[in-house]
């Protein structure tokens, strides 16, 4: 058996990355876009904002995500994962960690928050591994009435 080396890459997000993932089928089935405007407009705005990254394992997109500015100093994470994450879970985590850290280091956010849908256990594990702390539960938070846990990462490292 020949072992091949897996390689990862993180690069700035491009609009077509999001559209590819949605067309390919994001990992968390059933998620829908509820925003204003078209999905294409959202993808282009996300690229233009420059606060998002795309991760690859062996030239396959495993996910894309980043931070959306809510107001000065406060941002909210977003993340879309490909079904490829099931094949490369450790390498996917490396991409997410490296890309997320790059966005944090280059930003002026003092608070970054993220929402994890109840029942999507891997999201909660990921947020904790990235240093987020749970802050509370928002019942029936999503348009499909799923409750979520709010997580926060305080950039100065003091999450008390």
Secondary structure, DSSP 8 states (H G I E B T S, - for coil): -------EEEEE--HHHHHHHHHH-BSSTT----SSS-HHHHHHHHHHHT-EEEEEETTEEEEEEEEEEEETTEEEEEEEEBGGGGT-HHHHHHHHHHHHHHHHHTS--SEEEEEEETT-HHHHHHHHHTT-EEEEEETT-STT---EEEEEEETTS---
